[in-house]
Amino acid sequence: MVQSLLVLLLMGLSLSGNKADSSSSSSAERSAADSGTAKRAIKRPPWLDLTKADWPSFNWEAELAEARYGLANRPADRLRVVTWNVWFDDFYILQRHDAIMKESLVLSPDFICFQEVLPEFAKALREHAGLNELYDISPFRIEGYGVIMLASKDLRVDFGQNEFPTRMGRSLLHATAHARLPGVVVATAHLESMNSRSYRKQQLEVAANYLRGAERAVICGDFNFDDRKSWGDWQRSVPLLPPEELENHVLEEVLPDFVDTFLEFGHDEETRWTFDGTRNPVCVRDSGERMRYDRLMAKGLRAQSYRMLGEAAINDQGVRPSDHYGLTVDMAWPLV
């Protein structure tokens, strides 16, 4: 754990992604927006020594049973993917990660893609007997924090990892299915954080080069930019950039064959924000920060449903499972 903490410090990851410092993990109390301007104190649990936490004790038997049934009865032409930045902060981390796994499993997804995964959480997933009966789990080493993927065993996937140009240890994690949905490729990434537009473009280019040969593919994760505004625009009288210069245009340039499933499915405006200080004030410090950082892009597949995850509080203090909301998307395969 000491090594992990040192890596986090060296990577400069006191900020969660491109966002404001939503964790404030050195503080004994947190403030949350209440009715716009009022503040209420949030009780912080004692600091957690993750090396002594009994991560594998999670009981997911009921949720795994639902996942098993759902996977066995999924239509042959459907693919379901969950993507979620699970937030590395130790703030109620065991309760939050337990809630994330339970909410994910009951959806019986074919693929689960997590970002900001601590080594201890990755170890707990890989050592969970029930989980390993149903899912294959990416084996790559995580230092500081990283990405992990779970794939239903009946897909018989091969996992791979491509290094990114990065100052923060970021990489592309991918899996190729050889059964049930043969040839489908699912990739996930946590693109470079903070003011790193050029790095994010280079990282998307690496992903595009790898996915170019796939007829049907998904890339999902925390992209660290919004499609309508620049970070901090909510604090400015005039936006930093005009619409035609927003970073989001890199997706049209680098991934022209991929469709943003949120836009394809036409989800409602109020729940577009996957990082939302207004609706998730306990985990996100700035109530004005409402950004769609998290994406699921698809090629050769069509979205059939799009849902946000983690909207319900897990305790009476209003703590959500993460500072990000997760996403689950159902897609039709082949293209219809």
N, C-alpha and C positions, 0 to 999 in steps of 0.2 A: 504493500500500500504506500510506503514511503516513496518507492520508485514512481508509482503512478502519480502521486502528488507533485513530485519534482517535474515530471513530464508536463503536467498541467501548467505549472508555473512557467516552465521554459517556453511552452507554446503560447503563452500570453492569453490563456483562455479564461480570464476572470469575467469576460463578457460572454454571454450565451449567444453564439452566432454573430450576426450583424447587428444584434439588438442592443438595447440599453442593458445595463447590469441588472438583470431581473432577479438574480439569486440573492445578492447581498448576504452571502453566507457567513460573513464574520460578525454580523449583527445579532444581538440576542433577541431583538424584536423586529417584526416587519410591519409596514404600514400598508393598508389597502384602501383604495378609493371606495367610499360608501355614499351613495346618493349624490355622486358628482364631486363634492368638495370635502365632505366630512371624512375623517380618518378613524380607523379603529385598530387597536393593537392586535397583532397576530402572535399567539404564543408559539415560540419555537421550541421543538423538543431538544433534549440534550444532544450535543455533538455525537455523531455515530462513528465508532471505530469499525469501518467496513471489514477489516481483517478478522473481527470477532463476531460479526453478524452472521446468523445462521441462514444464509440465503436459500440453500436447498430445502429448507423446511416448508416452503410454500406448498399449500394443498390446492391443486388444480384438478382434482379427479373429476368433479362434476363438469367443469368447463371442457376438459379433454374428452369426456364422453359426448358432449354436444358437438365438439369439433369432429370427432370420429364419425358420428352419424351424419353431420352435414356434408363432410367430404365424400362419404360413401353414396350420398344421394344427390350430389351436384350434377346438373345436366352436363352432358359430355362436351357441349360447345361453350361452356362458361369458365371464366377465370376470375378469381377474387383475390385482390391484393390489399394488404394493410401496410401503410407506412406511418411512422410515428417517431418524432424526436422525443425521447423519453426523459430528457433533462438530467444531466449528471449531478446536480446539486444534491447534498445530503438531506435537504429539507424534507422530512417525512418520506425518505426514499424507499424504505421497505414497503410501506403502505401504498405509495404511489405506483411502484413497479408491480406490486401484486395486483393492483386494480387494472393496470395497463395490460398485463397478461390475461387476466380474466375477461376483460372486455374484448380483447383480440381473439381469444380462443373460441368464445361462444359464437363468433361469426364464421367459424370453420374456414379460415382463409387458406388458399393454396400457397400463398407466400406471405410471410411477415417480415417487414424490413424496418429495423430500428436504427436510429442515429443517437449519438451521445451516450453510447453504451459503455459503462465502466467495466474494467476487467473482471471485477467481482460478480457483476450481474451476468456477464458472458459465461463465466465459470458455472454459475448456478444453473443457467439454461442448459449448458452442455452436460451437466451432471444429473439433470432431472430425468429419472427413469421413464416416467410416463410420457413426458414430452418427446423423448428420444424414440419411443415406440411409434409415434405418429409423424414426427418431422425429422428431416435431416437438417443439421445446423452448420453454418459456415465455420470452418476450423481455424481461421487466420488469427494470429496474435493481435491483441488490442493493447496499446500502451496509452496511458492517459485516458482517452476515450476514443471510441470508434464506431464502426457500423457492423451490424450482424444481420444475418438473414436466416429464416427458417423456411423450409420448403417441404410440402407434403411428400411423404416417402413414395407414394405411387407415381410421382412425376420422374423419379430416378434422375435427379439433377447432378450435373457437375458444377462445382463452385470454382470461381476464379477471382483474381484480384489484379487490378491494374493500378500502378502508381500514378499519382497526379503530380504536376508541378505544384509545390505547396511549401509554405512555411509552418504549417500546422499539422503535419502528419496525415493529410487527407488522401483518400484513395477511392477507386471505383470497385465496388463489390458486385459480382454478377453470378447468375446461375442459368444454365441451359437445361431445359427439360428434354428427356429422351423417351418418355412414355406418357400416355394419356393426352398430353398436349405437345407432341414432339416438335422440337425446333423453337419453341417459345423461349425467349430470353428475358429475364427480369434483372434489372440493375438498380442499385441504390447508391446514394452518395450524400455526404454532408459537405456542400461546397464551401470554399474558403470564407471565413468570417470577416466581419468588420469592413473597412474600406479597401476591398480587394477585388475590384471589378475585373481587372486584367487577369488575375489568377483564376477567377471563376470562369471566364471565357475559355482560357486554356484548358481548364478541367472539363468543361462541356465538350471541347474539341476532342479530348481523349476519349470521352464516353461515346461521342458520335462516330469516331473512327472504329471503335470496337463494335458498336451496334450496327454499323452500316450493312453488314452482310445478313442480318436477321430480317426475315420477312415479317415476323410478328414479335414485337418487343415492347417492354415497359422500362422507363427510367423514372425513379421516384426518390423523394427525400427532401431534405432541407436545402433549398436553393439559395437562401439568404438574400433574395431580392423580391420585391413586389412587382405586380404588373401595372400598377397605376401611379405609383409615387416613389420617390427616393426616401431612404431612411432619414428621419428628422423633419420631413416636410410638415408634419403636424405642429411643429414648433416655429414654422416660418410663415411670414406674411405672404411670401411668393415662393412657389415650389423651386427646388434647386435646379431641376431640369424641365424643359418642356416635354410634352408627351412623346414627341418623335425622337427624343434622345434618351429615353428611359432604358435602363439596363435590360429590361424584359425583351427588347427586340433581338437580343442575342439568340433567343430560342428560335426565332424565324430564320436567322442566319445560319446557325450551327446545326439545328435539328429540324429542318424544314418538313420532314416526313412525319414528324410526331405531332400529335394533337393534345392540347391541354384538356384533360378530361373534365375539369371544372367548367370550362367554357363550352365544351361539347354538350354536356348534360344540362347546362342552364340552371345551376343551383341558385338558390335565392341569395340576395345581396347581403342580408344580415349575417349569414353564417359563412361568408366567403373568407373571413379573416381567420387564419390558422394560428396567429399569435396576436392576442387581443387583450390589451390592458383594461378595456372597458368591461368585458364580460368575464375576464379571468384576473381580477385585481390582486388576489393574494399571491399569485405566482409571477405576475408581471408588474413591475414597479410603476411604469409610466402608463397612466390610463389613456393617454392619447395615442399610444403605439398600437395601431391596428393594421397588420400587414399579412399578406398572403405569401409567406415564405415557403410553404410546403406545397409540393406539386406531385402530380402523377401524370406523366406524359406517355402516350401510347401510339404505337405504329402497327397498322394491320389489324387493329382491334377497335371495337366501338363500345363506349361506356353505356351500360344499362342502368346503373345506379351509382350514386355518389353520396357518401355520408361522412359527417364529421364525428370524431370519437373523442371521449374524455370531457364531455361538456358538463357532466354531473359532478358535484362535490363529493369527496370521499370521507369528509368528516364535518363536524358542526362549525368549523372555522372557515369553511368555504374553499378548502384546498382542493384543487383539481389534480388529476393524475400527472400533469406536466405543465410547463409553461407554454407548450405547443399543444394544439389539438391534433389528434391523429386523423387519418383519412382511410376509408375503405371504399374501393371501387370495384364494381362488377363489370366485366367486359365480355362481349360475345366473341367466340372463336369458332370457325374462321369468320372473317368480316362478312356481315350480313347487311 
